[in-house]
Amino acid sequence: MDGWEIVTEERFHLAEGARWHQGRLLFVDLRNGNLYTAGSRTRRLLSLGTSLGAVAPVAGGGWIAAAGSGIALIRDGEVAWLASAGQAGEIRMNDAVCDPYGRFWAGSMALDGRVGAGALYRVDPNGSAHQVLTGLGVPNGPAFTACGTRMYLADSARGTIRRFEVDPVSGSLDASEVFARWHRGEGKPDGLCVDDDDHLWVAVWGAGEVHRYAPDGRLVRRIRVPTAQPTSVALGQGALYVTTARYRMDEPDPLAGAVLSRPSLVSAPAAIAYQMGSELQEQC
């Protein structure tokens, strides 16, 4: 296991969206639509009855979720849909996260993985939803630097991570560049996380690896994962957490679909809450 420990005895179909929140790990089983917390035991927190790409906590309680073919606000057992990304049965939501200003960003993709059909959406604190990028394949992340002025976004279908400049007040995206690229046979970038040193962590689907990149784009660490399909990464309480999948595996290995952890001296901010109805506060 090379330092890895099994966090969950259960093997999930497509565990995703790892986030550290209030001293515990959150993650989803995407295709089954369930949200879990892992600690001394695994507990299901939410079941939406539709696919669930990722969630973020809401300030004051509840969740905002990239679910089904749209974005939903879930509070006190009630589900309010804020946005639709397309026709159910053709489009589904994928990864999502809040930026340091409490805005929610979520990606969509075609169910058949068609390149160009995906998009990125931003939900502002007033509940308004905006399509900010189109022409994507399979968007994963995004992940933001501490000041919220830079955003990393993986497009797994294209094997790239792009870095965008972000206007911290409006949330609009400005200049972008390719930050990292994977070629055929090297795996594909999946879930992302920015640590407290402004380094980017990447779960590399198909390669059984987690990569850490310096802000200048240098690959500074490569960690082997004992199963081929890591999907997302999170850092919390002295540990690196990785979700994995057995999706599309004809013969899943024993750890496919497990949530794994290993000690880490690197830390990262906890999951940021969606600031519904709040005014934006300067971060840096």
C-alpha positions as CSV (number, residue, x, y, z in Angstrom):
1,M,0.0,0.0,0.0
2,D,3.1,2.3,0.2
3,G,1.8,4.4,3.0
4,W,-1.9,4.4,1.9
5,E,-4.7,3.5,4.3
6,I,-8.3,2.6,3.3
7,V,-10.8,5.1,4.7
8,T,-13.9,3.4,3.5
9,E,-14.5,-0.3,3.4
10,E,-17.2,0.2,0.8
11,R,-16.2,0.3,-2.8
12,F,-18.0,3.1,-4.7
13,H,-18.9,3.1,-8.4
14,L,-17.6,6.6,-9.0
15,A,-16.5,8.4,-5.8
16,E,-15.7,12.0,-6.6
17,G,-15.8,15.6,-5.2
18,A,-13.5,15.1,-2.2
19,R,-13.7,18.2,0.1
20,W,-12.5,18.8,3.7
21,H,-15.3,20.4,5.7
22,Q,-15.7,20.9,9.5
23,G,-13.1,18.4,10.4
24,R,-14.4,15.6,8.1
25,L,-14.1,14.4,4.5
26,L,-17.0,14.9,2.2
27,F,-17.4,13.1,-1.1
28,V,-20.1,11.9,-3.5
29,D,-20.9,8.7,-5.4
30,L,-21.6,10.5,-8.6
31,R,-23.8,8.2,-10.6
32,N,-25.8,7.1,-7.5
33,G,-26.4,10.6,-6.4
34,N,-25.3,10.2,-2.8
35,L,-23.3,12.5,-0.6
36,Y,-21.2,10.9,2.2
37,T,-19.0,11.9,5.1
38,A,-16.1,9.7,6.1
39,G,-14.7,9.7,9.6
40,S,-14.8,6.9,12.2
41,R,-17.5,5.5,9.9
42,T,-19.0,6.3,6.5
43,R,-22.3,8.0,6.7
44,R,-24.7,9.1,3.9
45,L,-25.8,12.7,4.3
46,L,-27.9,13.2,1.2
47,S,-29.5,11.2,-1.6
48,L,-30.9,13.2,-4.5
49,G,-32.2,10.5,-6.7
50,T,-30.2,11.9,-9.6
51,S,-26.5,12.1,-10.5
52,L,-24.5,14.3,-8.1
53,G,-21.2,15.8,-9.3
54,A,-20.1,17.7,-6.2
55,V,-21.5,19.9,-3.4
56,A,-20.4,22.9,-1.4
57,P,-21.7,23.9,2.0
58,V,-24.0,26.9,2.3
59,A,-23.3,29.5,4.9
60,G,-26.0,29.1,7.5
61,G,-26.7,25.5,6.6
62,G,-27.6,23.3,3.6
63,W,-25.8,22.5,0.4
64,I,-25.4,23.8,-3.1
65,A,-25.0,21.0,-5.6
66,A,-24.0,20.3,-9.2
67,A,-26.7,17.6,-9.8
68,G,-28.6,16.1,-12.6
69,S,-28.5,18.6,-15.5
70,G,-28.5,21.7,-13.3
71,I,-27.5,23.4,-10.0
72,A,-29.7,23.0,-6.9
73,L,-29.9,24.7,-3.5
74,I,-30.8,22.2,-0.8
75,R,-31.9,23.5,2.6
76,D,-34.2,22.0,5.3
77,G,-35.0,19.1,3.0
78,E,-36.2,21.3,0.2
79,V,-34.6,21.4,-3.2
80,A,-34.7,24.6,-5.3
81,W,-33.2,24.5,-8.8
82,L,-31.2,27.6,-9.6
83,A,-30.0,26.8,-13.1
84,S,-30.3,24.2,-15.9
85,A,-27.3,23.3,-18.1
86,G,-29.3,21.5,-20.8
87,Q,-31.7,18.7,-21.5
88,A,-31.8,15.8,-19.0
89,G,-30.6,12.6,-20.7
90,E,-28.1,14.6,-22.8
91,I,-26.2,16.8,-20.3
92,R,-25.2,16.2,-16.7
93,M,-23.3,18.2,-14.2
94,N,-19.8,17.2,-13.2
95,D,-17.3,18.8,-10.7
96,A,-18.0,22.0,-8.8
97,V,-16.5,24.2,-6.0
98,C,-16.9,27.6,-4.4
99,D,-14.3,30.3,-4.9
100,P,-12.9,32.3,-2.0
101,Y,-15.7,34.9,-2.4
102,G,-18.4,32.3,-1.9
103,R,-19.5,32.0,-5.6
104,F,-20.3,28.5,-6.8
105,W,-18.7,27.3,-10.0
106,A,-19.9,24.1,-11.7
107,G,-19.1,22.3,-15.0
108,S,-21.4,20.4,-17.3
109,M,-20.7,17.7,-19.9
110,A,-22.4,15.6,-22.5
111,L,-23.5,12.2,-21.2
112,D,-21.7,10.6,-24.2
113,G,-18.5,12.6,-23.4
114,R,-18.7,14.6,-26.6
115,V,-16.0,17.2,-26.7
116,G,-17.3,20.7,-27.1
117,A,-20.7,20.1,-25.4
118,G,-19.5,21.0,-21.9
119,A,-19.7,24.4,-20.2
120,L,-18.8,26.2,-17.0
121,Y,-21.3,28.1,-14.8
122,R,-21.0,30.6,-12.0
123,V,-23.7,31.1,-9.4
124,D,-23.3,34.5,-7.6
125,P,-24.5,35.1,-4.0
126,N,-27.7,36.6,-5.2
127,G,-28.6,33.3,-6.8
128,S,-28.1,34.4,-10.4
129,A,-26.4,31.8,-12.7
130,H,-24.1,32.7,-15.6
131,Q,-22.6,30.5,-18.3
132,V,-18.9,31.7,-18.4
133,L,-17.2,29.1,-20.6
134,T,-18.5,26.9,-23.5
135,G,-16.9,24.4,-25.8
136,L,-15.5,22.2,-23.0
137,G,-15.3,18.4,-23.0
138,V,-15.3,17.0,-19.4
139,P,-14.6,19.9,-17.0
140,N,-13.1,19.0,-13.6
141,G,-12.2,21.3,-10.8
142,P,-12.2,24.3,-10.8
143,A,-9.7,25.1,-8.1
144,F,-8.8,28.7,-6.9
145,T,-5.8,30.3,-5.4
146,A,-6.3,31.9,-1.9
147,C,-7.0,35.4,-3.2
148,G,-9.4,34.1,-5.8
149,T,-7.6,35.8,-8.7
150,R,-6.5,32.6,-10.5
151,M,-8.6,29.6,-11.4
152,Y,-7.4,26.2,-12.6
153,L,-9.8,24.1,-14.8
154,A,-9.1,20.7,-16.1
155,D,-10.7,19.4,-19.3
156,S,-10.3,15.7,-18.9
157,A,-11.4,15.0,-22.5
158,R,-8.6,17.1,-23.9
159,G,-6.0,16.2,-21.3
160,T,-5.3,19.8,-20.3
161,I,-5.4,22.1,-17.3
162,R,-5.9,25.8,-18.1
163,R,-5.2,28.6,-15.7
164,F,-7.4,31.7,-15.9
165,E,-7.1,35.2,-14.4
166,V,-10.3,36.0,-12.5
167,D,-11.7,39.5,-11.7
168,P,-12.3,39.1,-8.0
169,V,-15.2,41.6,-7.9
170,S,-17.2,40.5,-11.0
171,G,-16.0,36.9,-11.2
172,S,-15.4,37.3,-14.9
173,L,-12.6,35.3,-16.5
174,D,-9.8,37.1,-18.3
175,A,-6.5,35.8,-19.8
176,S,-5.9,32.1,-19.8
177,E,-3.0,29.7,-20.6
178,V,-2.4,26.0,-20.7
179,F,-0.8,25.1,-17.4
180,A,-0.3,21.4,-17.8
181,R,-1.0,18.8,-20.6
182,W,-1.2,15.0,-20.7
183,H,-0.6,13.0,-23.9
184,R,-2.2,9.7,-24.9
185,G,-1.2,6.9,-22.5
186,E,-0.3,9.3,-19.7
187,G,-3.8,9.4,-18.0
188,K,-6.2,12.3,-17.8
189,P,-6.4,15.2,-15.2
190,D,-9.4,14.8,-13.0
191,G,-10.1,16.5,-9.6
192,L,-8.0,19.4,-8.4
193,C,-7.0,21.1,-5.1
194,V,-4.8,24.2,-4.4
195,D,-2.8,23.9,-1.2
196,D,-1.6,26.6,1.3
197,D,1.6,27.0,-0.7
198,D,-0.3,27.8,-3.9
199,H,0.7,24.4,-5.4
200,L,-1.9,22.5,-7.5
201,W,-2.7,18.9,-6.7
202,V,-4.2,16.7,-9.5
203,A,-5.8,13.3,-9.5
204,V,-4.6,11.6,-12.7
205,W,-7.3,9.2,-13.9
206,G,-6.0,6.1,-15.7
207,A,-2.5,6.6,-14.5
208,G,-3.0,5.7,-10.8
209,E,-1.2,8.9,-9.7
210,V,-1.5,12.2,-7.9
211,H,0.6,15.1,-9.1
212,R,1.7,18.3,-7.4
213,Y,2.6,21.3,-9.5
214,A,4.4,24.5,-8.5
215,P,2.8,27.8,-9.5
216,D,5.3,28.0,-12.4
217,G,4.0,24.8,-13.9
218,R,6.8,22.5,-12.7
219,L,5.8,19.0,-11.6
220,V,7.4,18.8,-8.2
221,R,5.9,15.6,-6.8
222,R,4.4,12.4,-8.2
223,I,2.6,10.0,-5.8
224,R,1.5,6.5,-6.9
225,V,-2.0,5.5,-6.0
226,P,-2.7,1.8,-5.6
227,T,-5.6,1.7,-8.0
228,A,-5.8,3.0,-11.6
229,Q,-8.6,5.6,-11.4
230,P,-8.1,8.3,-8.8
231,T,-10.8,11.0,-9.2
232,S,-10.3,13.8,-6.7
233,V,-8.0,15.0,-4.0
234,A,-8.4,16.8,-0.7
235,L,-6.0,17.8,2.1
236,G,-7.1,17.9,5.8
237,Q,-5.9,17.2,9.3
238,G,-2.4,16.0,8.3
239,A,-3.6,13.7,5.5
240,L,-4.0,13.5,1.7
241,Y,-7.3,12.0,0.7
242,V,-8.0,10.5,-2.7
243,T,-11.3,9.2,-4.1
244,T,-11.3,6.5,-6.7
245,A,-13.6,4.7,-9.1
246,R,-14.4,1.3,-10.6
247,Y,-16.5,2.9,-13.3
248,R,-15.9,1.2,-16.7
249,M,-13.6,-1.4,-15.2
250,D,-14.3,-4.9,-16.6
251,E,-12.3,-6.4,-13.7
252,P,-12.0,-3.9,-10.9
253,D,-8.9,-4.3,-8.7
254,P,-9.5,-4.7,-5.0
255,L,-9.1,-1.0,-4.2
256,A,-11.0,0.4,-7.1
257,G,-13.8,2.6,-5.7
258,A,-12.2,3.0,-2.3
259,V,-11.4,6.3,-0.6
260,L,-7.8,6.3,0.5
261,S,-5.5,8.5,2.7
262,R,-1.9,8.9,3.5
263,P,0.0,11.3,5.9
264,S,0.8,14.7,4.5
265,L,2.7,17.7,5.8
266,V,1.0,19.9,3.3
267,S,-2.3,21.6,4.2
268,A,-5.0,23.3,2.2
269,P,-8.0,25.5,3.0
270,A,-11.2,23.8,4.0
271,A,-14.2,23.8,1.6
272,I,-15.5,27.3,1.2
273,A,-19.2,27.9,1.7
274,Y,-21.6,29.5,-0.8
275,Q,-22.4,32.9,0.6
276,M,-26.0,33.2,-0.4
277,G,-27.3,36.8,-0.1
278,S,-24.0,38.1,1.2
279,E,-21.9,40.9,-0.2
280,L,-18.5,40.0,-1.5
281,Q,-15.6,40.5,0.9
282,E,-12.0,41.3,-0.2
283,Q,-9.8,38.2,0.4
284,C,-6.2,39.6,0.0
